[in-house]
Amino acid sequence: MQYFLGIGEYSDKAPFEASILVHFRQRIGEEIINRISRRIVENKSERVGEKNQEKKLKETNNREIKEG
């Protein structure tokens, strides 16, 4: 979290009170939070799919090189 807040170095001290997150969620509403969560999951799923495709392509190329 410190990285995303732009803090240049690690600190054991919390960058803000945890209750601020509760207030933030209450202000933007449940629907927006749910949309954000869905987008995060979709994005992650797409990346995993892309990595799997790349891995399969590399494996295929390696087999062709060994057989050829």
PyMOL Python script that loads the backbone (N, CA, C, O; Angstrom):
from pymol import cmd

cmd.read_pdbstr("""\
ATOM      1  N   MET A   1       0.824  -1.179   0.000  1.00  0.00           N
ATOM      2  CA  MET A   1       0.000   0.000   0.000  1.00  0.00           C
ATOM      3  C   MET A   1       0.876   1.253   0.000  1.00  0.00           C
ATOM      4  O   MET A   1       0.548   2.253  -0.638  1.00  0.00           O
ATOM      5  N   GLN A   2       1.975   1.186   0.712  1.00  0.00           N
ATOM      6  CA  GLN A   2       2.856   2.346   0.790  1.00  0.00           C
ATOM      7  C   GLN A   2       3.368   2.713  -0.604  1.00  0.00           C
ATOM      8  O   GLN A   2       3.490   3.892  -0.934  1.00  0.00           O
ATOM      9  N   TYR A   3       3.662   1.713  -1.409  1.00  0.00           N
ATOM     10  CA  TYR A   3       4.132   1.953  -2.780  1.00  0.00           C
ATOM     11  C   TYR A   3       3.071   2.728  -3.572  1.00  0.00           C
ATOM     12  O   TYR A   3       3.385   3.712  -4.241  1.00  0.00           O
ATOM     13  N   PHE A   4       1.822   2.277  -3.491  1.00  0.00           N
ATOM     14  CA  PHE A   4       0.754   2.913  -4.256  1.00  0.00           C
ATOM     15  C   PHE A   4       0.434   4.321  -3.764  1.00  0.00           C
ATOM     16  O   PHE A   4      -0.115   5.133  -4.509  1.00  0.00           O
ATOM     17  N   LEU A   5       0.774   4.605  -2.529  1.00  0.00           N
ATOM     18  CA  LEU A   5       0.567   5.951  -1.992  1.00  0.00           C
ATOM     19  C   LEU A   5       1.731   6.875  -2.304  1.00  0.00           C
ATOM     20  O   LEU A   5       1.689   8.066  -1.995  1.00  0.00           O
ATOM     21  N   GLY A   6       2.771   6.323  -2.917  1.00  0.00           N
ATOM     22  CA  GLY A   6       3.909   7.134  -3.307  1.00  0.00           C
ATOM     23  C   GLY A   6       4.940   7.343  -2.219  1.00  0.00           C
ATOM     24  O   GLY A   6       5.784   8.234  -2.320  1.00  0.00           O
ATOM     25  N   ILE A   7       4.877   6.524  -1.173  1.00  0.00           N
ATOM     26  CA  ILE A   7       5.856   6.612  -0.097  1.00  0.00           C
ATOM     27  C   ILE A   7       7.150   5.966  -0.592  1.00  0.00           C
ATOM     28  O   ILE A   7       7.134   4.826  -1.058  1.00  0.00           O
ATOM     29  N   GLY A   8       8.254   6.679  -0.495  1.00  0.00           N
ATOM     30  CA  GLY A   8       9.512   6.250  -1.093  1.00  0.00           C
ATOM     31  C   GLY A   8      10.231   5.126  -0.401  1.00  0.00           C
ATOM     32  O   GLY A   8      11.079   4.478  -1.014  1.00  0.00           O
ATOM     33  N   GLU A   9       9.927   4.868   0.851  1.00  0.00           N
ATOM     34  CA  GLU A   9      10.629   3.811   1.565  1.00  0.00           C
ATOM     35  C   GLU A   9       9.679   3.108   2.527  1.00  0.00           C
ATOM     36  O   GLU A   9       8.642   3.649   2.911  1.00  0.00           O
ATOM     37  N   TYR A  10      10.058   1.888   2.907  1.00  0.00           N
ATOM     38  CA  TYR A  10       9.210   1.089   3.789  1.00  0.00           C
ATOM     39  C   TYR A  10       9.173   1.681   5.191  1.00  0.00           C
ATOM     40  O   TYR A  10      10.166   2.203   5.697  1.00  0.00           O
ATOM     41  N   SER A  11       7.995   1.581   5.804  1.00  0.00           N
ATOM     42  CA  SER A  11       7.834   2.018   7.187  1.00  0.00           C
ATOM     43  C   SER A  11       6.891   1.053   7.894  1.00  0.00           C
ATOM     44  O   SER A  11       5.921   0.579   7.303  1.00  0.00           O
ATOM     45  N   ASP A  12       7.180   0.764   9.166  1.00  0.00           N
ATOM     46  CA  ASP A  12       6.286  -0.087   9.956  1.00  0.00           C
ATOM     47  C   ASP A  12       5.017   0.662  10.359  1.00  0.00           C
ATOM     48  O   ASP A  12       4.018   0.042  10.722  1.00  0.00           O
ATOM     49  N   LYS A  13       5.054   1.959  10.298  1.00  0.00           N
ATOM     50  CA  LYS A  13       3.915   2.789  10.703  1.00  0.00           C
ATOM     51  C   LYS A  13       2.846   2.770   9.610  1.00  0.00           C
ATOM     52  O   LYS A  13       3.156   2.914   8.427  1.00  0.00           O
ATOM     53  N   ALA A  14       1.596   2.592  10.010  1.00  0.00           N
ATOM     54  CA  ALA A  14       0.490   2.601   9.055  1.00  0.00           C
ATOM     55  C   ALA A  14       0.378   3.985   8.411  1.00  0.00           C
ATOM     56  O   ALA A  14       0.487   4.999   9.100  1.00  0.00           O
ATOM     57  N   PRO A  15       0.159   4.031   7.083  1.00  0.00           N
ATOM     58  CA  PRO A  15       0.101   5.324   6.406  1.00  0.00           C
ATOM     59  C   PRO A  15      -1.156   6.128   6.748  1.00  0.00           C
ATOM     60  O   PRO A  15      -1.188   7.343   6.552  1.00  0.00           O
ATOM     61  N   PHE A  16      -2.195   5.448   7.262  1.00  0.00           N
ATOM     62  CA  PHE A  16      -3.423   6.120   7.697  1.00  0.00           C
ATOM     63  C   PHE A  16      -4.208   5.188   8.601  1.00  0.00           C
ATOM     64  O   PHE A  16      -3.904   3.998   8.689  1.00  0.00           O
ATOM     65  N   GLU A  17      -5.195   5.713   9.255  1.00  0.00           N
ATOM     66  CA  GLU A  17      -6.052   4.914  10.143  1.00  0.00           C
ATOM     67  C   GLU A  17      -6.908   3.953   9.316  1.00  0.00           C
ATOM     68  O   GLU A  17      -7.401   4.327   8.252  1.00  0.00           O
ATOM     69  N   ALA A  18      -7.086   2.741   9.787  1.00  0.00           N
ATOM     70  CA  ALA A  18      -7.876   1.752   9.068  1.00  0.00           C
ATOM     71  C   ALA A  18      -9.324   2.193   8.879  1.00  0.00           C
ATOM     72  O   ALA A  18      -9.964   1.803   7.903  1.00  0.00           O
ATOM     73  N   SER A  19      -9.841   2.990   9.788  1.00  0.00           N
ATOM     74  CA  SER A  19     -11.229   3.441   9.693  1.00  0.00           C
ATOM     75  C   SER A  19     -11.480   4.307   8.458  1.00  0.00           C
ATOM     76  O   SER A  19     -12.623   4.448   8.025  1.00  0.00           O
ATOM     77  N   ILE A  20     -10.415   4.889   7.888  1.00  0.00           N
ATOM     78  CA  ILE A  20     -10.583   5.698   6.683  1.00  0.00           C
ATOM     79  C   ILE A  20     -11.112   4.836   5.539  1.00  0.00           C
ATOM     80  O   ILE A  20     -11.910   5.304   4.727  1.00  0.00           O
ATOM     81  N   LEU A  21     -10.674   3.584   5.470  1.00  0.00           N
ATOM     82  CA  LEU A  21     -11.171   2.690   4.421  1.00  0.00           C
ATOM     83  C   LEU A  21     -12.667   2.441   4.563  1.00  0.00           C
ATOM     84  O   LEU A  21     -13.379   2.355   3.563  1.00  0.00           O
ATOM     85  N   VAL A  22     -13.144   2.326   5.786  1.00  0.00           N
ATOM     86  CA  VAL A  22     -14.580   2.140   6.027  1.00  0.00           C
ATOM     87  C   VAL A  22     -15.341   3.355   5.526  1.00  0.00           C
ATOM     88  O   VAL A  22     -16.347   3.210   4.831  1.00  0.00           O
ATOM     89  N   HIS A  23     -14.883   4.533   5.862  1.00  0.00           N
ATOM     90  CA  HIS A  23     -15.552   5.759   5.420  1.00  0.00           C
ATOM     91  C   HIS A  23     -15.519   5.878   3.896  1.00  0.00           C
ATOM     92  O   HIS A  23     -16.498   6.299   3.279  1.00  0.00           O
ATOM     93  N   PHE A  24     -14.400   5.508   3.300  1.00  0.00           N
ATOM     94  CA  PHE A  24     -14.268   5.540   1.849  1.00  0.00           C
ATOM     95  C   PHE A  24     -15.303   4.625   1.197  1.00  0.00           C
ATOM     96  O   PHE A  24     -16.002   5.033   0.270  1.00  0.00           O
ATOM     97  N   ARG A  25     -15.399   3.387   1.684  1.00  0.00           N
ATOM     98  CA  ARG A  25     -16.362   2.434   1.123  1.00  0.00           C
ATOM     99  C   ARG A  25     -17.791   2.916   1.286  1.00  0.00           C
ATOM    100  O   ARG A  25     -18.616   2.722   0.394  1.00  0.00           O
ATOM    101  N   GLN A  26     -18.092   3.539   2.412  1.00  0.00           N
ATOM    102  CA  GLN A  26     -19.444   4.034   2.640  1.00  0.00           C
ATOM    103  C   GLN A  26     -19.783   5.183   1.693  1.00  0.00           C
ATOM    104  O   GLN A  26     -20.922   5.303   1.242  1.00  0.00           O
ATOM    105  N   ARG A  27     -18.817   6.008   1.398  1.00  0.00           N
ATOM    106  CA  ARG A  27     -19.065   7.176   0.546  1.00  0.00           C
ATOM    107  C   ARG A  27     -19.249   6.804  -0.916  1.00  0.00           C
ATOM    108  O   ARG A  27     -20.085   7.400  -1.595  1.00  0.00           O
ATOM    109  N   ILE A  28     -18.494   5.840  -1.416  1.00  0.00           N
ATOM    110  CA  ILE A  28     -18.617   5.535  -2.840  1.00  0.00           C
ATOM    111  C   ILE A  28     -19.699   4.499  -3.127  1.00  0.00           C
ATOM    112  O   ILE A  28     -20.123   4.370  -4.275  1.00  0.00           O
ATOM    113  N   GLY A  29     -20.144   3.779  -2.148  1.00  0.00           N
ATOM    114  CA  GLY A  29     -21.269   2.877  -2.316  1.00  0.00           C
ATOM    115  C   GLY A  29     -20.891   1.459  -2.705  1.00  0.00           C
ATOM    116  O   GLY A  29     -19.826   1.193  -3.262  1.00  0.00           O
ATOM    117  N   GLU A  30     -21.802   0.576  -2.391  1.00  0.00           N
ATOM    118  CA  GLU A  30     -21.591  -0.861  -2.596  1.00  0.00           C
ATOM    119  C   GLU A  30     -21.489  -1.218  -4.077  1.00  0.00           C
ATOM    120  O   GLU A  30     -20.665  -2.052  -4.453  1.00  0.00           O
ATOM    121  N   GLU A  31     -22.306  -0.606  -4.912  1.00  0.00           N
ATOM    122  CA  GLU A  31     -22.299  -0.943  -6.342  1.00  0.00           C
ATOM    123  C   GLU A  31     -20.952  -0.636  -6.982  1.00  0.00           C
ATOM    124  O   GLU A  31     -20.445  -1.441  -7.763  1.00  0.00           O
ATOM    125  N   ILE A  32     -20.372   0.500  -6.670  1.00  0.00           N
ATOM    126  CA  ILE A  32     -19.076   0.851  -7.252  1.00  0.00           C
ATOM    127  C   ILE A  32     -17.992  -0.091  -6.741  1.00  0.00           C
ATOM    128  O   ILE A  32     -17.128  -0.518  -7.507  1.00  0.00           O
ATOM    129  N   ILE A  33     -18.034  -0.413  -5.466  1.00  0.00           N
ATOM    130  CA  ILE A  33     -17.067  -1.370  -4.902  1.00  0.00           C
ATOM    131  C   ILE A  33     -17.176  -2.709  -5.631  1.00  0.00           C
ATOM    132  O   ILE A  33     -16.160  -3.320  -5.965  1.00  0.00           O
ATOM    133  N   ASN A  34     -18.396  -3.163  -5.875  1.00  0.00           N
ATOM    134  CA  ASN A  34     -18.596  -4.435  -6.576  1.00  0.00           C
ATOM    135  C   ASN A  34     -18.076  -4.370  -8.010  1.00  0.00           C
ATOM    136  O   ASN A  34     -17.483  -5.333  -8.497  1.00  0.00           O
ATOM    137  N   ARG A  35     -18.294  -3.244  -8.689  1.00  0.00           N
ATOM    138  CA  ARG A  35     -17.792  -3.097 -10.057  1.00  0.00           C
ATOM    139  C   ARG A  35     -16.258  -3.127 -10.074  1.00  0.00           C
ATOM    140  O   ARG A  35     -15.653  -3.756 -10.942  1.00  0.00           O
ATOM    141  N   ILE A  36     -15.649  -2.453  -9.123  1.00  0.00           N
ATOM    142  CA  ILE A  36     -14.187  -2.446  -9.030  1.00  0.00           C
ATOM    143  C   ILE A  36     -13.677  -3.866  -8.795  1.00  0.00           C
ATOM    144  O   ILE A  36     -12.719  -4.300  -9.435  1.00  0.00           O
ATOM    145  N   SER A  37     -14.313  -4.581  -7.884  1.00  0.00           N
ATOM    146  CA  SER A  37     -13.902  -5.955  -7.581  1.00  0.00           C
ATOM    147  C   SER A  37     -14.021  -6.844  -8.810  1.00  0.00           C
ATOM    148  O   SER A  37     -13.125  -7.640  -9.088  1.00  0.00           O
ATOM    149  N   ARG A  38     -15.128  -6.714  -9.555  1.00  0.00           N
ATOM    150  CA  ARG A  38     -15.312  -7.516 -10.765  1.00  0.00           C
ATOM    151  C   ARG A  38     -14.229  -7.204 -11.794  1.00  0.00           C
ATOM    152  O   ARG A  38     -13.699  -8.116 -12.428  1.00  0.00           O
ATOM    153  N   ARG A  39     -13.901  -5.940 -11.964  1.00  0.00           N
ATOM    154  CA  ARG A  39     -12.869  -5.554 -12.941  1.00  0.00           C
ATOM    155  C   ARG A  39     -11.506  -6.123 -12.550  1.00  0.00           C
ATOM    156  O   ARG A  39     -10.741  -6.557 -13.412  1.00  0.00           O
ATOM    157  N   ILE A  40     -11.207  -6.120 -11.265  1.00  0.00           N
ATOM    158  CA  ILE A  40      -9.935  -6.676 -10.805  1.00  0.00           C
ATOM    159  C   ILE A  40      -9.870  -8.165 -11.131  1.00  0.00           C
ATOM    160  O   ILE A  40      -8.856  -8.652 -11.631  1.00  0.00           O
ATOM    161  N   VAL A  41     -10.953  -8.886 -10.847  1.00  0.00           N
ATOM    162  CA  VAL A  41     -10.988 -10.331 -11.107  1.00  0.00           C
ATOM    163  C   VAL A  41     -10.904 -10.599 -12.608  1.00  0.00           C
ATOM    164  O   VAL A  41     -10.172 -11.492 -13.035  1.00  0.00           O
ATOM    165  N   GLU A  42     -11.646  -9.837 -13.411  1.00  0.00           N
ATOM    166  CA  GLU A  42     -11.612 -10.016 -14.860  1.00  0.00           C
ATOM    167  C   GLU A  42     -10.208  -9.768 -15.407  1.00  0.00           C
ATOM    168  O   GLU A  42      -9.715 -10.532 -16.237  1.00  0.00           O
ATOM    169  N   ASN A  43      -9.577  -8.711 -14.945  1.00  0.00           N
ATOM    170  CA  ASN A  43      -8.235  -8.368 -15.397  1.00  0.00           C
ATOM    171  C   ASN A  43      -7.254  -9.487 -15.051  1.00  0.00           C
ATOM    172  O   ASN A  43      -6.434  -9.882 -15.879  1.00  0.00           O
ATOM    173  N   LYS A  44      -7.346  -9.987 -13.835  1.00  0.00           N
ATOM    174  CA  LYS A  44      -6.462 -11.068 -13.403  1.00  0.00           C
ATOM    175  C   LYS A  44      -6.710 -12.322 -14.237  1.00  0.00           C
ATOM    176  O   LYS A  44      -5.762 -12.994 -14.642  1.00  0.00           O
ATOM    177  N   SER A  45      -7.970 -12.638 -14.495  1.00  0.00           N
ATOM    178  CA  SER A  45      -8.310 -13.818 -15.292  1.00  0.00           C
ATOM    179  C   SER A  45      -7.739 -13.709 -16.699  1.00  0.00           C
ATOM    180  O   SER A  45      -7.226 -14.687 -17.242  1.00  0.00           O
ATOM    181  N   GLU A  46      -7.828 -12.510 -17.294  1.00  0.00           N
ATOM    182  CA  GLU A  46      -7.277 -12.301 -18.636  1.00  0.00           C
ATOM    183  C   GLU A  46      -5.771 -12.512 -18.639  1.00  0.00           C
ATOM    184  O   GLU A  46      -5.233 -13.138 -19.553  1.00  0.00           O
ATOM    185  N   ARG A  47      -5.090 -11.997 -17.627  1.00  0.00           N
ATOM    186  CA  ARG A  47      -3.638 -12.133 -17.559  1.00  0.00           C
ATOM    187  C   ARG A  47      -3.223 -13.589 -17.384  1.00  0.00           C
ATOM    188  O   ARG A  47      -2.248 -14.038 -17.988  1.00  0.00           O
ATOM    189  N   VAL A  48      -3.960 -14.323 -16.563  1.00  0.00           N
ATOM    190  CA  VAL A  48      -3.648 -15.738 -16.364  1.00  0.00           C
ATOM    191  C   VAL A  48      -3.846 -16.487 -17.674  1.00  0.00           C
ATOM    192  O   VAL A  48      -3.042 -17.350 -18.026  1.00  0.00           O
ATOM    193  N   GLY A  49      -4.920 -16.157 -18.399  1.00  0.00           N
ATOM    194  CA  GLY A  49      -5.168 -16.784 -19.696  1.00  0.00           C
ATOM    195  C   GLY A  49      -4.060 -16.483 -20.683  1.00  0.00           C
ATOM    196  O   GLY A  49      -3.630 -17.373 -21.416  1.00  0.00           O
ATOM    197  N   GLU A  50      -3.589 -15.246 -20.716  1.00  0.00           N
ATOM    198  CA  GLU A  50      -2.501 -14.866 -21.618  1.00  0.00           C
ATOM    199  C   GLU A  50      -1.215 -15.614 -21.268  1.00  0.00           C
ATOM    200  O   GLU A  50      -0.506 -16.080 -22.159  1.00  0.00           O
ATOM    201  N   LYS A  51      -0.915 -15.730 -19.982  1.00  0.00           N
ATOM    202  CA  LYS A  51       0.293 -16.441 -19.557  1.00  0.00           C
ATOM    203  C   LYS A  51       0.213 -17.915 -19.934  1.00  0.00           C
ATOM    204  O   LYS A  51       1.206 -18.509 -20.354  1.00  0.00           O
ATOM    205  N   ASN A  52      -0.982 -18.506 -19.783  1.00  0.00           N
ATOM    206  CA  ASN A  52      -1.152 -19.917 -20.154  1.00  0.00           C
ATOM    207  C   ASN A  52      -0.946 -20.106 -21.651  1.00  0.00           C
ATOM    208  O   ASN A  52      -0.333 -21.086 -22.075  1.00  0.00           O
ATOM    209  N   GLN A  53      -1.456 -19.168 -22.460  1.00  0.00           N
ATOM    210  CA  GLN A  53      -1.271 -19.254 -23.906  1.00  0.00           C
ATOM    211  C   GLN A  53       0.207 -19.133 -24.271  1.00  0.00           C
ATOM    212  O   GLN A  53       0.701 -19.875 -25.119  1.00  0.00           O
ATOM    213  N   GLU A  54       0.908 -18.202 -23.632  1.00  0.00           N
ATOM    214  CA  GLU A  54       2.339 -18.031 -23.892  1.00  0.00           C
ATOM    215  C   GLU A  54       3.111 -19.296 -23.520  1.00  0.00           C
ATOM    216  O   GLU A  54       4.009 -19.719 -24.249  1.00  0.00           O
ATOM    217  N   LYS A  55       2.757 -19.893 -22.385  1.00  0.00           N
ATOM    218  CA  LYS A  55       3.435 -21.101 -21.928  1.00  0.00           C
ATOM    219  C   LYS A  55       3.217 -22.250 -22.921  1.00  0.00           C
ATOM    220  O   LYS A  55       4.156 -22.977 -23.247  1.00  0.00           O
ATOM    221  N   LYS A  56       1.982 -22.409 -23.397  1.00  0.00           N
ATOM    222  CA  LYS A  56       1.688 -23.467 -24.364  1.00  0.00           C
ATOM    223  C   LYS A  56       2.444 -23.246 -25.668  1.00  0.00           C
ATOM    224  O   LYS A  56       2.948 -24.196 -26.267  1.00  0.00           O
ATOM    225  N   LEU A  57       2.524 -21.991 -26.107  1.00  0.00           N
ATOM    226  CA  LEU A  57       3.249 -21.674 -27.335  1.00  0.00           C
ATOM    227  C   LEU A  57       4.731 -22.003 -27.198  1.00  0.00           C
ATOM    228  O   LEU A  57       5.329 -22.567 -28.114  1.00  0.00           O
ATOM    229  N   LYS A  58       5.325 -21.656 -26.059  1.00  0.00           N
ATOM    230  CA  LYS A  58       6.735 -21.966 -25.818  1.00  0.00           C
ATOM    231  C   LYS A  58       6.967 -23.472 -25.802  1.00  0.00           C
ATOM    232  O   LYS A  58       7.945 -23.962 -26.366  1.00  0.00           O
ATOM    233  N   GLU A  59       6.058 -24.207 -25.151  1.00  0.00           N
ATOM    234  CA  GLU A  59       6.188 -25.665 -25.090  1.00  0.00           C
ATOM    235  C   GLU A  59       6.101 -26.275 -26.488  1.00  0.00           C
ATOM    236  O   GLU A  59       6.860 -27.185 -26.823  1.00  0.00           O
ATOM    237  N   THR A  60       5.178 -25.772 -27.298  1.00  0.00           N
ATOM    238  CA  THR A  60       5.025 -26.261 -28.668  1.00  0.00           C
ATOM    239  C   THR A  60       6.279 -25.973 -29.477  1.00  0.00           C
ATOM    240  O   THR A  60       6.776 -26.836 -30.201  1.00  0.00           O
ATOM    241  N   ASN A  61       6.787 -24.747 -29.347  1.00  0.00           N
ATOM    242  CA  ASN A  61       8.008 -24.383 -30.072  1.00  0.00           C
ATOM    243  C   ASN A  61       9.187 -25.236 -29.634  1.00  0.00           C
ATOM    244  O   ASN A  61       9.979 -25.661 -30.475  1.00  0.00           O
ATOM    245  N   ASN A  62       9.320 -25.493 -28.352  1.00  0.00           N
ATOM    246  CA  ASN A  62      10.412 -26.331 -27.842  1.00  0.00           C
ATOM    247  C   ASN A  62      10.317 -27.752 -28.384  1.00  0.00           C
ATOM    248  O   ASN A  62      11.330 -28.349 -28.748  1.00  0.00           O
ATOM    249  N   ARG A  63       9.091 -28.299 -28.439  1.00  0.00           N
ATOM    250  CA  ARG A  63       8.904 -29.650 -28.977  1.00  0.00           C
ATOM    251  C   ARG A  63       9.283 -29.690 -30.452  1.00  0.00           C
ATOM    252  O   ARG A  63       9.938 -30.629 -30.905  1.00  0.00           O
ATOM    253  N   GLU A  64       8.869 -28.664 -31.203  1.00  0.00           N
ATOM    254  CA  GLU A  64       9.180 -28.621 -32.636  1.00  0.00           C
ATOM    255  C   GLU A  64      10.685 -28.527 -32.873  1.00  0.00           C
ATOM    256  O   GLU A  64      11.210 -29.134 -33.805  1.00  0.00           O
ATOM    257  N   ILE A  65      11.374 -27.765 -32.028  1.00  0.00           N
ATOM    258  CA  ILE A  65      12.819 -27.625 -32.165  1.00  0.00           C
ATOM    259  C   ILE A  65      13.503 -28.976 -31.876  1.00  0.00           C
ATOM    260  O   ILE A  65      14.412 -29.382 -32.600  1.00  0.00           O
ATOM    261  N   LYS A  66      13.059 -29.657 -30.824  1.00  0.00           N
ATOM    262  CA  LYS A  66      13.658 -30.944 -30.460  1.00  0.00           C
ATOM    263  C   LYS A  66      13.386 -31.992 -31.513  1.00  0.00           C
ATOM    264  O   LYS A  66      14.256 -32.807 -31.819  1.00  0.00           O
ATOM    265  N   GLU A  67      12.168 -31.980 -32.080  1.00  0.00           N
ATOM    266  CA  GLU A  67      11.792 -32.983 -33.079  1.00  0.00           C
ATOM    267  C   GLU A  67      12.381 -32.679 -34.447  1.00  0.00           C
ATOM    268  O   GLU A  67      12.639 -33.586 -35.238  1.00  0.00           O
ATOM    269  N   GLY A  68      12.593 -31.373 -34.727  1.00  0.00           N
ATOM    270  CA  GLY A  68      13.032 -30.946 -36.045  1.00  0.00           C
ATOM    271  C   GLY A  68      14.465 -31.072 -36.236  1.00  0.00           C
ATOM    272  O   GLY A  68      14.977 -30.746 -37.307  1.00  0.00           O
TER     273      GLY A  68
END
""", "prot")
cmd.dss("prot")
cmd.show_as("cartoon", "prot")
cmd.util.cbc("prot")
cmd.orient("prot")
